[in-house]
Amino acid sequence: MGNAERAVRVDLAACYRLAARFGWADVIYTHISARVPGEDAFLMNPYGLGFHEITASNLLKVGFDGTVHTPSEHGLNRAGFVIHGGLLGARPDLACVLHTHTRDGVAVSALKGGLLPLSQFAMFYWGRVAYHDYEGAATDEAERVRLVADLGPHRIMILRNHGLITCGRTIAEALVTMDQINKACAVQIAAMRTGAELTMPGEDACRRTEVYASNDGPPAGAMEWAMFLRTLDREEPDYRT
């Protein structure tokens, strides 16, 4: 294993541990992936391990053709391969894809209007959220083409009646973006639950806020990531093993 792959393994294991801390895990059924530098392969969790069990060494290395290059007693999640292999394979600008089934994310995915600009969290990404209609469990490789087409140039996609996807040029960017989008969903559901009339900001305000998290700037999350790693290194250092 080269140093570049080792570094990605450590960061991806950290991402899994952080996702578990944030309450994003759905038992063993969701997944996070990261591209292996210089190879036609990506890393993903073995099917059967919880997010809190992931370490740098137990991640699966999977080729874009579906070949599993890492010996493991656990198999490959088929839906994970379809989603992550499809998006990473089609978008060389992406280093990481993060998929969740959080309650608030799934709730917003079931709303016809989708994510509304009700909070600053949502307005950061105004106009840059894609949608993909539900086709059943994502185990059919033919769905890859439609997933890629629906994502387009974006790095955020709401899977209708299913959940959320964020993509990043770095693992940190995918994580921080998911944190923001999940908070946006939580605020929206909480506000709608009150039954009171909602205040919708104007388009100008949305445009001004969107600038702070535009696609044109450097990858988000570097400062947050350093803080997160310090926390994990104190409290869960085994993620690096």
C-alpha positions as CSV (number, residue, x, y, z in Angstrom):
1,M,0.0,0.0,0.0
2,G,1.4,3.4,-1.0
3,N,1.5,6.4,1.2
4,A,-1.2,8.2,-0.8
5,E,-3.7,5.3,-0.3
6,R,-2.8,5.0,3.3
7,A,-3.5,8.7,3.9
8,V,-6.9,8.4,2.1
9,R,-7.7,5.3,4.2
10,V,-7.1,7.2,7.4
11,D,-9.2,10.2,6.4
12,L,-12.0,8.0,5.2
13,A,-12.0,6.0,8.4
14,A,-12.2,9.3,10.3
15,C,-15.1,10.3,8.2
16,Y,-17.0,7.2,9.1
17,R,-16.3,7.7,12.8
18,L,-17.5,11.3,12.6
19,A,-20.6,10.3,10.7
20,A,-21.4,7.8,13.5
21,R,-20.9,10.6,16.1
22,F,-23.3,12.8,14.1
23,G,-26.0,10.2,14.1
24,W,-25.9,9.6,10.3
25,A,-25.5,5.8,10.4
26,D,-28.3,3.6,9.4
27,V,-27.2,0.4,11.1
28,I,-25.0,-1.1,8.2
29,Y,-26.9,0.2,5.2
30,T,-25.3,3.4,4.1
31,H,-21.9,4.2,2.8
32,I,-19.1,6.6,2.2
33,S,-16.5,6.2,-0.5
34,A,-13.2,7.8,-1.4
35,R,-11.1,7.6,-4.6
36,V,-7.8,5.8,-4.4
37,P,-5.2,8.2,-5.9
38,G,-3.8,7.1,-9.2
39,E,-5.9,4.0,-9.5
40,D,-9.2,3.0,-11.1
41,A,-10.5,2.1,-7.6
42,F,-12.2,3.5,-4.6
43,L,-12.5,2.6,-0.9
44,M,-15.8,1.8,0.9
45,N,-17.1,0.2,4.1
46,P,-17.4,-3.6,4.1
47,Y,-21.1,-4.7,4.1
48,G,-21.8,-5.7,7.7
49,L,-19.7,-3.3,9.7
50,G,-21.1,-0.3,11.5
51,F,-19.7,3.1,10.9
52,H,-18.2,3.1,14.4
53,E,-16.2,-0.1,13.6
54,I,-14.4,1.3,10.5
55,T,-10.6,1.5,10.6
56,A,-8.1,2.5,7.9
57,S,-7.2,-1.2,7.4
58,N,-10.7,-2.8,7.1
59,L,-12.0,-0.6,4.3
60,L,-12.7,-2.4,1.1
61,K,-10.7,-1.5,-2.1
62,V,-13.1,-1.8,-5.0
63,G,-12.3,-1.4,-8.7
64,F,-14.7,0.5,-10.9
65,D,-15.4,-2.8,-12.6
66,G,-16.7,-4.3,-9.3
67,T,-13.6,-6.3,-8.4
68,V,-12.9,-6.3,-4.7
69,H,-9.1,-6.1,-4.2
70,T,-9.1,-6.4,-0.4
71,P,-9.5,-9.7,1.4
72,S,-12.4,-9.5,3.8
73,E,-14.9,-11.7,5.6
74,H,-17.5,-9.1,4.7
75,G,-19.0,-8.5,1.2
76,L,-19.6,-5.5,-0.9
77,N,-22.9,-3.6,-0.6
78,R,-24.3,-3.8,-4.1
79,A,-26.2,-0.5,-3.9
80,G,-23.1,1.1,-2.6
81,F,-21.1,-0.1,-5.6
82,V,-23.7,1.2,-8.0
83,I,-24.0,4.7,-6.4
84,H,-20.4,5.4,-5.5
85,G,-18.7,3.6,-8.4
86,G,-21.0,5.4,-10.8
87,L,-20.5,8.9,-9.4
88,L,-16.8,8.6,-8.8
89,G,-16.2,6.9,-12.1
90,A,-18.0,9.6,-14.0
91,R,-16.7,12.6,-12.1
92,P,-12.9,12.7,-11.9
93,D,-13.2,16.0,-10.0
94,L,-14.7,14.2,-7.0
95,A,-12.7,12.5,-4.3
96,C,-15.4,11.5,-2.0
97,V,-19.2,10.6,-2.0
98,L,-21.2,10.4,1.2
99,H,-24.7,8.9,1.3
100,T,-27.1,9.0,4.3
101,H,-30.6,8.0,5.3
102,T,-31.1,10.5,8.1
103,R,-34.6,11.0,9.3
104,D,-34.7,14.7,8.4
105,G,-33.0,14.1,5.0
106,V,-35.4,11.3,4.1
107,A,-38.3,13.5,5.2
108,V,-37.3,16.4,2.9
109,S,-36.6,13.9,0.1
110,A,-40.3,12.9,0.3
111,L,-41.5,16.5,0.0
112,K,-42.6,17.6,-3.5
113,G,-40.9,21.0,-3.0
114,G,-37.7,19.4,-1.8
115,L,-35.2,21.6,0.1
116,L,-36.5,25.1,0.7
117,P,-34.3,28.1,1.4
118,L,-35.6,28.5,5.0
119,S,-32.3,28.7,6.7
120,Q,-28.8,30.0,6.1
121,F,-27.7,26.3,6.0
122,A,-29.9,25.8,2.9
123,M,-29.2,29.1,1.3
124,F,-25.4,28.4,1.2
125,Y,-26.2,25.9,-1.5
126,W,-29.1,27.6,-3.2
127,G,-29.6,26.6,-6.8
128,R,-26.9,23.8,-6.5
129,V,-29.0,20.9,-5.3
130,A,-29.8,18.1,-7.7
131,Y,-32.7,15.6,-7.5
132,H,-33.0,11.9,-8.5
133,D,-36.4,10.1,-8.6
134,Y,-36.7,6.9,-6.6
135,E,-36.3,3.7,-8.7
136,G,-36.2,1.2,-5.9
137,A,-33.1,-0.2,-4.2
138,A,-30.2,1.1,-6.2
139,T,-28.8,-2.3,-7.2
140,D,-29.3,-2.0,-11.0
141,E,-26.1,-0.8,-12.7
142,A,-28.4,0.8,-15.4
143,E,-29.4,3.4,-12.8
144,R,-25.8,4.7,-12.8
145,V,-26.4,6.6,-16.0
146,R,-29.4,8.4,-14.6
147,L,-27.7,9.1,-11.2
148,V,-24.8,10.8,-13.0
149,A,-27.1,12.7,-15.4
150,D,-29.2,14.0,-12.5
151,L,-26.2,15.1,-10.4
152,G,-24.9,17.0,-13.4
153,P,-22.2,19.5,-12.3
154,H,-23.4,19.6,-8.7
155,R,-22.0,18.1,-5.5
156,I,-25.3,17.7,-3.7
157,M,-28.2,15.4,-4.6
158,I,-31.4,14.6,-2.9
159,L,-32.5,11.0,-3.7
160,R,-36.3,11.3,-3.7
161,N,-38.0,9.1,-1.0
162,H,-34.5,7.8,-0.1
163,G,-31.9,10.2,1.4
164,L,-29.0,12.6,0.7
165,I,-25.8,12.5,-1.2
166,T,-22.9,15.0,-0.9
167,C,-19.8,14.8,-3.0
168,G,-16.5,16.6,-2.3
169,R,-13.2,17.4,-3.9
170,T,-11.9,16.3,-0.5
171,I,-13.3,14.0,2.1
172,A,-13.6,17.0,4.4
173,E,-15.7,18.9,1.9
174,A,-18.1,16.0,1.5
175,L,-18.5,15.7,5.3
176,V,-18.9,19.4,6.0
177,T,-21.4,19.7,3.2
178,M,-23.5,16.8,4.5
179,D,-23.4,18.5,7.9
180,Q,-24.8,21.7,6.5
181,I,-27.4,20.0,4.3
182,N,-28.6,17.7,7.0
183,K,-29.0,20.7,9.3
184,A,-30.9,22.5,6.6
185,C,-33.3,19.6,6.4
186,A,-33.7,19.4,10.2
187,V,-34.6,23.1,10.4
188,Q,-37.1,22.8,7.5
189,I,-38.9,19.9,9.1
190,A,-38.9,21.6,12.5
191,A,-40.3,24.8,11.0
192,M,-43.0,22.9,9.0
193,R,-44.0,20.9,12.1
194,T,-45.1,24.1,13.9
195,G,-47.8,24.6,11.3
196,A,-47.1,28.4,11.3
197,E,-46.7,30.4,8.1
198,L,-43.1,30.1,6.8
199,T,-41.0,33.1,5.9
200,M,-39.3,32.6,2.5
201,P,-36.3,34.9,1.8
202,G,-36.1,36.6,-1.6
203,E,-34.0,35.5,-4.5
204,D,-31.5,38.3,-4.0
205,A,-30.8,37.2,-0.4
206,C,-30.4,33.6,-1.5
207,R,-27.9,34.7,-4.2
208,R,-25.8,36.7,-1.8
209,T,-25.7,33.8,0.7
210,E,-24.9,31.2,-1.9
211,V,-21.6,33.1,-2.8
212,Y,-20.2,32.0,0.6
213,A,-20.2,28.3,-0.5
214,S,-19.9,28.5,-4.2
215,N,-18.4,25.8,-6.5
216,D,-15.7,28.2,-7.6
217,G,-13.8,28.5,-4.3
218,P,-11.3,26.1,-2.7
219,P,-12.7,22.9,-1.1
220,A,-14.6,23.6,2.1
221,G,-13.9,22.0,5.4
222,A,-10.1,22.3,5.9
223,M,-10.3,24.0,9.3
224,E,-13.2,22.0,10.5
225,W,-11.4,18.8,9.5
226,A,-8.3,19.6,11.5
227,M,-10.5,20.1,14.6
228,F,-12.4,16.9,14.0
229,L,-9.1,14.9,13.7
230,R,-7.8,16.4,16.9
231,T,-11.0,15.2,18.7
232,L,-10.8,11.7,17.2
233,D,-7.1,11.3,18.0
234,R,-7.9,12.0,21.6
235,E,-11.0,9.9,21.9
236,E,-11.0,7.2,19.2
237,P,-7.4,6.9,17.9
238,D,-8.0,3.3,16.7
239,Y,-9.6,4.6,13.5
240,R,-6.0,5.0,12.2
241,T,-5.2,1.3,12.6
